Amino acid sequence: MERTATAASPTDPDDSLSGPPGPDAPAAGPAPADTSGLLGGMPRQWIPAVATVFETPYATTSEAAYAAGSGTVPEARPAAGPAKGSIGGSARRPAEGPTEALPGGPAGGSAAGARPRLRPWRLLPTPTGTPFAFAFTAVLAVTSLVTTYADPALVHTLHQGSSTDVAHLLRTPVLVLLASALWIAGGVLSVYAISCVLVLTALERRIGGLRTAGVFLLGHVTATLATEVPVGLAVLAGHLPVSSLHRLDYGISFGVAAGVGALAGLLVPWLGRPVLVVFAAMLVRDLIGFADPMTNWGHLMSLAIGCATWPLTRRLHRDRAAAAR
């Protein structure tokens, strides 16, 4: 702080006439300094912590009388220590504006002790919450009823027209790629049928309906082409008979495997990793059994395709969660 010089106080005329003090005279103490103009001669620097000291009202009548110029000196009081809750001896002022309750405070409850509520009904699709999974499940239910109760000849004709064999892929690729995903091979209570409902519902709640449909179609179409194109090439090379071009190939398993792979990357690690390991072990067991190696390889490809979408699906999940806040 800058220092400024103040004028010295005038000397008392009586002291100049009295002469030097005698040997027995008591030693005169230093004259009290005149502080009447000291504060007025110092540059005032407004510091909020110091301002609270100067703005404090006089606490006693003697201090008030001295401030009014009565000449009565207030009796000395011991210096008070720093107020409780102050920093550096200055009282703290409450922050202006509304204050927000802390998560662990009485208003918000304890965040650490809060546990997510179990809502098992969210495992199933709903028309408003998961419209794609709900509509797709309804279509699969209808086709399953047709497969179960319709005439076997009609069912065979429908399956033949929806098959993604090499002959149909060469004539109507788009139609059969879409139609083949509307039938369940193995029955409505098969592992893939139940997994389809649960996986697509959970995936749609995290990344949306269109993106879930994209993941399903990506696994379904890619794995179908990856398994059927080699069959056509093998027939051309003479390694397989011509009848292999008309082999029935339909079902939802490729799309479900891709959905499982994508969903495993969005679940918490203690749940996602076991789901991925168990499902992959089941696919490897089927491949070792060598009952349908082409389809079994397609399942593993679809699972790998779903896992390859983790960077995209995780970013979509974060963006969707941030937009919901």
Buried (B, 14 or more C-beta within 10 A) or exposed (E): EEEEEBEEEEEEEEEEEEEEEEEEEEEEEEEEEEEEEEEEEEEEEEEEBBBBEEEEEEEEEBBEBBEEEEEEEBEEEEEEEEEEEEEEBBBEEEEEEEEEEEEEEEEEEEEEEEEEEEEEEEEBBEEEBBEBBBBBBEEBBEBBEBBEEEEEEEBEEBBEBBBBBBBBBEEEBEEBBBBBBBBBBEEBEBEBBEBBBBBBBBBBBBBBBEBBBBBBBBBBBBBBBBBBEBBBEBBEEEEBEEEBBEBBBBBBBBBBBBBBBBBBBBBEEEEBEEBBEEBBEEBEEBBEEEEEEBBBBBBBBBBBBBBBBBEBBBEBBEEBEEEEE
